[in-house]
Amino acid sequence: MADIARIAGVSAITVSRALADSPLVTAETAARIRQVAIDQGYTYNVTARNLRMRSSRTVTVIVEMQPSSDRRMSDPYPLDLLGGISQELTSAGYSVLLTTLQNDPLPNARAADAVILLGQGAHEDAVDTIGGWHMPMAVWGSSDRHRNVVTVGSDNFHGGCLAAERLLALGRQRLVFLGDPAHAEVASRLAGFSQTLARHQAHALTANAEGFTIALGKSTILALLERHPDIDGIFAVSDLLAIGAMQALGERGRRVPEEVSVIGYDNTPLGASYQPPLTTVHQNLYEGGLLLARKVLAMIAGEDVASEQLPTHLVVRGT
């Protein structure tokens, strides 16, 4: 910086202000200084600036999931959430450090200004783990169990209500809830589903699938059909589980939707293109990502932040 100041015939503080786009430097002088910097091969030391400001200008995003061949990181969850997060943070001049909880997070993950956690984990284990870092945190999920944690999520209770109402309207009576209530979001969906059924003097079996993959949905429903071959309605807490359920039904000669109605959750492209196209509950993951980023930026700025819930609606297709 001193070299540039000498060449440009200005003070070092003027160089600093010009390269930081300060309004205290005229546009003509700033342009001349920037050109000298380019000619001299100067690059702004972002790390040094962040150290001086005691800010990394980085937000760590942790995805709480175990990627597999049929549950990939490129699926709408978490990719749509990550798209919204990245757009909002990069527009605000922040970098995104992406990692998972499958291995010990990198040391610089904890050196970030804030953390966004995508997924609470079974029994909220992930929330408890990252909460121990004692840094600003926003979580994608349900606020029902962690009211002291800032969360952004879908109206999972209403999503469960919508699924129950649809199955009842189709005249289905031998119903199944497919999912793991150990997850807070799933528990909210089950609560909405069960309470709606109860108002109509109906109930459902719970098929506990401890994961969110096609293979698990298929194996869980195959096992259930051995004991309850006459089920006629399934509400699965993810589209992948629902597709697995339909594969199981097909192997057992049960036709969808003629004999069994199936409803998923997430409104994924795979569900929409499956045959028959999957009826599902839509949640706006991209908007959720934007909100998560806005929450942590507000927390970094020292503002009070509250949890927020996004609406859900039913997308009726062929199942």
Number of C-alpha atoms within 10 A of each C-alpha: 16 13 14 22 18 12 12 18 11 14 13 16 12 18 26 19 14 21 18 12 14 14 10 10 17 11 13 8 15 22 15 13 23 17 15 17 21 12 10 12 8 14 10 12 8 11 12 11 13 13 10 10 10 10 14 20 21 21 28 23 25 22 24 20 20 13 15 9 9 13 17 15 15 10 14 18 19 19 16 19 22 24 17 19 25 21 15 19 21 14 10 13 9 17 16 19 16 16 17 18 15 12 7 9 14 12 8 11 20 16 16 20 21 24 29 25 25 26 24 25 20 18 13 17 14 20 21 13 12 18 16 9 13 10 16 21 25 29 25 26 26 29 20 12 11 15 11 10 18 22 29 25 25 22 21 29 21 21 26 29 20 22 29 31 15 18 22 16 9 11 12 18 16 17 24 21 26 29 27 21 22 14 20 23 27 22 20 21 26 28 19 21 25 20 17 21 21 13 9 11 8 16 19 21 15 17 19 16 21 16 20 23 22 22 19 21 29 23 16 21 26 20 13 17 14 10 9 14 14 14 21 22 27 28 32 32 30 25 29 26 29 31 27 23 28 28 21 22 21 12 12 13 10 18 15 20 15 9 14 20 24 25 32 28 28 21 21 20 13 15 22 17 10 11 13 15 16 30 25 31 27 18 22 17 23 20 17 26 27 21 25 31 27 18 26 24 22 13 19 17 9 10 11 8 16 13 19 18 17 15 13 20 16 22 18 13 13 17 20
